[in-house]
Amino acid sequence: MRIILPILLAGAVTACSPKEVAEDTQATTNEFELNMDDYSREFADHIGLSVGQDGYEAEDIIRLYASTVGTGEGARYDISSVQEGGDKILFGRAFDLADDSVRSQEVVAVISVTGTKRTLTDYGMRIQCWRATDPDEWTTELCP
């Protein structure tokens, strides 16, 4: 699944690669390409997500997971989302983790919105590794 999203940002988002990144905190429209092939469902299975799940429950799970994983000295986390047509795309990110292997994690969920009903239609996770050749590169492979 490949989704191209125009997103209104307040500053730069580090975990996605925008075609154009705002240099200041001015709200700027950027286009992001979300390719679910860049994420692994297997990596995200342990946090309790499943296709068809209530979208509100999926959002709560991601918010709790990112805020729990993104704790510890120097670690940080953020939650962001965008509405595109009938879908809400939710990102939960944890950075600079106090782990000897995994540097950062990003969970993404695609939630179908119909009126007040929300349903999880796709999800996945990717990671960055402290000891990778390029520690800024996102991967769905286990860290060395």
Number of C-alpha atoms within 10 A of each C-alpha: 8 10 13 11 16 15 17 12 18 14 14 19 13 11 20 13 13 16 9 12 16 16 10 10 10 11 13 17 14 16 17 16 14 17 11 18 11 14 22 19 19 12 17 20 13 8 13 12 22 16 15 14 16 17 22 13 15 25 23 10 15 24 20 14 18 22 17 13 18 23 16 12 9 10 17 18 21 15 17 13 14 16 16 15 9 11 18 19 21 21 24 25 27 24 23 20 22 16 12 11 15 20 21 26 25 24 25 26 25 26 27 22 17 10 7 5 11 22 21 24 16 19 24 22 24 24 27 25 25 19 13 16 9 10 15 15 12 20 18 17 13 12 15 11
